[in-house]
Each structure stands twice: as structure tokens, then as C-alpha cells.
Amino acid sequence: MAKTQKLIDGFKRFQAQYFGDDRRLYDSMISGQPAKTMMIACCDSRVDPAIVTDCDPGDLFIVRNVANLVPPCENDGHHHGTSAALEFAANSLEVENIIIMGHANCGGINALWHDDGDEMQSQFLHHWMSIAKPSKDWVINKLSSSSQEDKIKACEQRAILESLANLMTFNCIREKVEQGTLSLHGWYFDIPTGQLLYFNSQTGAFEPVN
């Protein structure tokens, strides 16, 4: 059984660093969080956004879900955690950047890729991953001769673009993008190579960050 003592020891180090002799960072954030960048990332334990980008507390407003997906804006009266966070980030925090950060070897995308359409395989995952179904369909249609590995990687990256498009279905986001006060970004962390790629809208490809 996994032990929690490692986590408690880690908290003590965190507490000593930020609430010991030098409390300036957290003292500056007592009345609210200053984050101006929102990151939508995967739940995967290998891709913690704050660790990957070496950020301090207060730098990022983070939402993590399976496969770092953004659903389209829906007003159906159901519970929408990711959508609520987007609304809060845009309207209350007035973030200036929203980054969708996908990654290689994503379990959610792998589940989507091998999904045979049987919803009985899962209670929630099948429906959630259907957000990225257009990405799977695109890869099957456009990359039929590619290897399985390349197809899955392409699906991981296309899902980022699908989420970027879904961001623009939210009025609070679209209006700010059109006003020039909010920028949207697509990133991809390639775990095997350790590279961070970004989507270059000019070339239509994911390229290494400079």
C-alpha cells in the first residue's frame, strides 16, 4: 500500500520554505491569487504543470482532467467543473493566457483510440473522451498509412487543437480573444524526448519551444 508519509514530509519542506523565515510570497497572496495564466493539463502524474514549468505558487491557475480536454460550452443545467473554472479564470482572474498542455503516452487518448464504441466499458470515461472523437476521426481519415504509434501521437496533438477550438465557444473567452486581451496556446510535452512543443498556427505544426 502506498504510504502518505512522503507527502507529509514534502509538506513540511514546503511549509518551511514558504511559511518559515521568508513568508513574503504567501503574505502577498493572502487576499487573492495573482495568476494570469491558466493551464489545462492532464491528470497524469508525470505531467504536473507547475513542476514541468518550474513555477512558484500563484503563477498558474490549473485545471487537470483526463486528457486535458475542454468541452464545448453547454447550458444544460448539469455540473461542468472545467467550464466553471474557465469562466472564473476569464471573468474573475482576468487571465491573459490559457494553455492547453497535452502529452505523449496519454492514457485517456489511448482509451479513446482503442474504444470500440461500447459505452458499457466505463461509467464516465467513454462519454468524457467523446469530446476528442473528432480528433480520432481526423487521424483515421488523414493518416491511414501511418504507424499505430504515429497515429496515437497525432491524436494526442489533434485533441489539443479540438480543445482550443472549444475554448472559442465560450462567450467570455471568445470576446477577450477578439479584444486582444487573452491569448490561447497549445502545448505538447513529449515525455520520451523531454521536449516541450507548441502549436505554431503559421505552420500548422507542433514545434519545439525556443
Secondary structure, 3 states (H helix, E strand, C coil): CCCCHHHHHHHHHHHHHHHCCCCHHHHCCCCCCCCCEEEEEECCCCCCHHHHCCCCCCCEEEEEEHHHCCCCCCCCCCCCHHHHHHHHHHHHHCCCEEEEEEECCCHHHHHHHCCCCCHHHCCCHHHHHHHHHHHHHHHHHHCCCCCHHHHHHHHHHHHHHHHHHHHCCCHHHHHHHHHCCCEEEEEEEECCCCEEEEEECCCCEEEECC
